[in-house]
Amino acid sequence: MTTLHRHDQDRTEAAPVPSEKNVFARRALAVLRIGFGLTFLWAFFDKLLALGFHTGYDQAGTLDRFGDAAWIHGGSPTEGFLKFGADGPLQGFYNDIAGAAWADWLFMLGLLGIGAALTLGIGMRLAAATGAVLYILMWSVYLPPENNPVLDDHLLGAATLVVLAALHAGDTWGLGKAWARLRVVEENPALR
């Protein structure tokens, strides 16, 4: 008796030898993926340690690297942006959750998880979905955007993450192919 598994449907036949143009495109996508991943990781470490690039300034605007603004020293990674940066129809909602422990933890775990997944090229579907949601939430903090009545870099970032996952950008210069062969990933394609 033959047993069919869901993961059998996801397998494709061997791909033809890629042309030079396709190799260039895959490498360009890999660079984009790694760049986005490192951007998320940088935001995580800057908020964790108050490295002084976006996080680490006190009320007077004085740089306090590794100081009270660092999450490890009790600073809130969400409070400043959500409390003082929010504007538009969702301002009240974002002001209310600014600095909440659950919001800080979700935000920081999201930055770390998305950044690690994109940088390593693993879990691209999950990273793209959560990253796109995070980008859209960040877009909705300040409405309408300053430079365009609809679009801004957050929405373009969300779309880019979806494209990276759809095109398996983690397979080039990443661990995506090895990750896809794991039994748990074969049985749960959303983890691809």
Secondary structure, DSSP 8 states (H G I E B T S, - for coil): -----HHHHH---------HHHHHHHHHHHHHHHHHHHHHHHHHHHHHHT-SSSS-B-TTS-B-TTSTTSGGGT--TTHHHHHHS-BSTTHHHHHHHTT-HHHHHHHHHHHHHHHHHHHHT-SHHHHHHHHHHHHHHHHHHBSS-SSSSS--HHHHHHHHHHHHHHTTGGGSSSSHHHHHTSHHHHH-GGG-
